[in-house]
Amino acid sequence: MTAKQGEGHSDDPFDGLPLLIPVPRAAKLLGISRAAAYRFASAGDLPTKRLGRRIYVVSAKLREFIETEDEAA
């Protein structure tokens, strides 16, 4: 039996995330400060999408970004 998305106890911090997450929530996932996350977003280092005046991080692209960075290290 498989757990539904958002249920169970997965070690994957991306399980159950919405498509877009606020920058402060992405900062928590990454273990960085809110200010640093906004700096990375404005520099183009985080995959973001703007809706109105708000900036969101694209969760699927964030996962790809992290995996790509791990491979480069």
C-alpha positions in Angstrom: 0.0 0.0 0.0 1.4 3.5 -0.8 0.8 6.6 1.2 -1.1 9.4 -0.3 0.7 12.7 -1.0 1.0 14.6 2.2 0.3 11.6 4.4 2.6 9.2 6.1 6.1 9.8 7.4 8.3 10.4 4.5 11.8 11.8 4.9 11.3 13.8 1.7 10.7 17.4 2.6 9.1 18.0 -0.8 6.3 15.5 -0.3 3.0 17.2 -0.2 4.3 20.7 -1.2 2.1 22.9 -3.4 3.4 23.9 -6.8 4.4 27.3 -5.6 5.7 28.0 -2.1 6.5 31.3 -0.5 10.1 32.3 -0.3 10.2 32.1 3.5 9.0 28.5 3.4 11.6 27.7 0.8 14.2 29.2 3.1 13.2 26.9 5.9 13.4 23.9 3.6 16.9 25.0 2.4 18.1 25.8 6.0 18.9 29.4 5.0 17.7 32.7 6.3 14.6 34.5 4.8 16.8 37.4 3.7 19.3 35.0 2.0 16.4 33.3 0.2 15.2 36.6 -1.1 18.7 37.6 -2.2 19.1 34.3 -4.1 15.6 34.7 -5.6 16.4 38.2 -6.9 19.8 37.1 -8.2 18.1 34.3 -10.2 19.7 31.5 -8.1 16.3 30.2 -6.9 13.6 29.2 -9.4 10.9 31.8 -8.9 7.5 32.8 -10.3 6.0 36.2 -9.7 2.2 36.5 -9.1 1.3 40.1 -8.7 3.7 41.6 -6.2 4.4 38.3 -4.5 7.4 36.0 -5.3 7.0 32.3 -5.1 9.5 29.4 -5.5 8.5 26.7 -7.9 8.8 23.6 -5.8 9.4 21.1 -8.6 12.2 23.3 -10.0 13.6 23.8 -6.5 14.0 20.0 -6.2 15.8 19.9 -9.6 18.0 22.8 -8.6 19.1 21.1 -5.4 19.7 17.8 -7.1 21.7 19.5 -9.8 23.8 21.4 -7.3 24.5 18.1 -5.4 25.8 16.5 -8.6 28.1 19.5 -9.4 29.7 19.4 -5.9 
